[in-house]
Amino acid sequence: MKRLHVHVGVTDIDQSIGFYSTLFGAEPSVVKSDYAKWMLDDPRVNFAISAGNHAAKGIEHLGIQVESQDELAEVYGRLKAADRPVLEEGATTCCYAKSEKSWIADPQGVVWEAFFTNGEATVYGDSPALSAISSNAAAANCCAPALPAKQASCCG
């Protein structure tokens, strides 16, 4: 069964952990000095936040997390059928996890990842050059597309 993934960049990790724990009615399943993650079943979402040098503020990217290599192959097939450039990252470490993943951007430049997590990591990790698939992507940030300046000022 697949799970929606949402990653949000925050300024104050402790304040944000308090807010999202209250909002979700649950404590995070992973907490680091610069990262937290909730694996929720209702709604079925992997919701992550990060702060620091590797995080843009606001929605960084969206994704589809799968539970098996077979599901990953199915989603990869859909990425390739979407007629957009796909960045096949393969085995990687990002967000304190070991994963296999690929990336795609929708026609507006919103970055999506498809991934299968197969272990934990002791480091945050890094990211491929997502600018190859989206002008919204910040190449130097792990898992972090940056918003263009005109969008960043929208809505407060």
Secondary structure as UniProt FT lines:
FT   STRAND          3..9
FT   HELIX           13..24
FT   STRAND          30..32
FT   TURN            33..34
FT   STRAND          35..41
FT   TURN            42..43
FT   STRAND          44..50
FT   TURN            53..54
FT   STRAND          58..66
FT   HELIX           69..81
FT   TURN            82..83
FT   STRAND          86..94
FT   TURN            95..96
FT   STRAND          97..105
FT   TURN            107..108
FT   STRAND          111..120
FT   HELIX           130..132
FT   TURN            135..136
FT   TURN            139..140
FT   TURN            142..143
FT   HELIX           149..152
FT   TURN            153..155
//
